[in-house]
């Protein structure tokens, strides 16, 4: 298969770096254009770890140049900014796009209730939510994938096998922890070393924007409108994510067997018989899931790498599907620890 030329817009952040690290070793994708809003620098100035590994000029975004040189575009941009670029890029029929922002993940009403007015309703209607285990066929036949984020990926994959056993009306409680890299590269009071080190704290409890996203996607597969109580925490580690999930069941079940049956053909889902850890998934595209029930009460636990399965490696897996390549090509599977 010929090389597929790839552009990355928003290459300065952590997810941009992770995309570079995956794509420079990918047998089919070739990076030929990287950009930021300012441009006029070298990639190794933004990411010194790439010295003697990969070098390319970082340009100021030029839509026409991207359309001329590339077939695949990754957008590692904040919400609002991403949809402004998608609207322009989708006019070029030769381009396929994987958007890592939240701009195309939600139905328009839900998005506008939690973010801001959407300016690209036409492409929003035609985008596909980017979790391969849920929408593999649809991803293979679209030009625009809304790559799922870290908290929704870890939560949805854990909850989905148990929806038909859940007690109707019972709320879903999600207690999630993420490494500090999930907050992005820009330093803030909450991510300052002095505040994060030897500390742990919740942020936006019960009001986080990922709560309606999780509820909306679960409702596509279940039989009710789910109430999700979501509380994210920042923990003093660089990367990784662990979600603990609780809800009532209609009756007693064998949760491990249900997980094994549900995900028996999924290479990137690992069912654990003991509680999961962050370290086992850091550096990989795996989602590790454990579950245990007591009478009619279920506890589920899932672990992912927030920068990989929660962003960049899942984005590449989606891109593989979009181009008819094996979903598993070039995807990292060995833990960093």
Secondary structure, DSSP 8 states (H G I E B T S, - for coil): ---EEEEEE-TTSHHHHHHHHHHTT-SSEEEEEEEESS--EEHHHH-GGGTTT---EEEE--HHHHHHH-SEEEE---TTHHHHHHHHHTTSTT-EEEE-SSTTTS-HHHHHHHS---S-HHHHHH-EEE-HHHHHHHHHT-SEEEE--HHHHHHHHHHGGGGGGB-TT--EEEEEEE-GGGG-SS--TTTSHHHHTT-EEEESTTT-THHHHHHHHHHTTSSS---EEEEEEEESSSS-EEEEEEEEBSS---HHHHHHHHTTT-TTEEE-SS---STTTTTSS-EEEEEEEETTEEEEEEEE-TTTTTTHHHHHHHHHHHTT--TTTT---S---
